[in-house]
């Protein structure tokens, strides 16, 4: 879906990383996408199947 979004908006979804502190003193990087309401609606629309 991302190539279609780039075609429509001219940019990609923003991939970020969050750092979690682990109980053993280490850290863990967890990737996530920071999506706007418009981006969420675009993705949801792509998952809807047309009525047959």
C-alpha positions as CSV (number, residue, x, y, z in Angstrom):
1,X,0.0,0.0,0.0
2,X,2.9,2.4,0.6
3,X,3.7,2.9,-3.1
4,X,0.1,4.0,-3.7
5,X,0.3,6.4,-0.7
6,X,3.5,7.9,-2.0
7,X,1.8,8.4,-5.4
8,X,-1.1,10.2,-3.7
9,X,0.7,12.2,-1.1
10,X,4.3,12.3,-2.3
11,X,5.8,10.9,0.9
12,X,6.0,7.7,2.9
13,X,4.5,6.6,6.2
14,X,6.8,7.8,9.1
15,X,8.6,4.8,10.7
16,X,9.8,5.6,14.2
17,X,11.5,3.6,17.0
18,X,10.6,3.6,20.7
19,X,13.2,2.6,23.3
20,X,11.9,0.4,26.1
21,X,13.9,-0.1,29.3
22,X,14.0,-3.8,30.3
23,X,14.0,-5.1,33.9
24,X,17.5,-6.6,33.4
25,X,18.9,-3.1,32.7
26,X,19.0,-3.4,29.0
27,X,17.0,-1.7,26.3
28,X,14.9,-2.8,23.4
29,X,14.1,-0.8,20.2
30,X,10.6,-1.3,18.9
31,X,9.6,0.1,15.5
32,X,6.2,1.6,14.9
33,X,4.5,3.9,12.4
34,X,3.2,7.3,13.5
35,X,0.1,7.7,11.5
36,X,-2.2,10.7,11.1
37,X,-6.0,10.3,11.0
38,X,-5.9,10.7,7.2
39,X,-3.3,7.9,6.9
40,X,-5.3,5.6,9.2
41,X,-8.4,6.2,7.1
42,X,-6.5,5.6,3.9
43,X,-5.3,2.2,5.2
44,X,-8.7,1.2,6.5
45,X,-10.2,2.0,3.1
46,X,-7.7,-0.2,1.4
47,X,-8.8,-3.2,3.6
48,X,-12.5,-2.8,2.8
49,X,-13.7,-5.3,0.3
50,X,-16.2,-4.2,-2.4
51,X,-19.6,-5.8,-2.1
52,X,-20.1,-8.6,-4.6
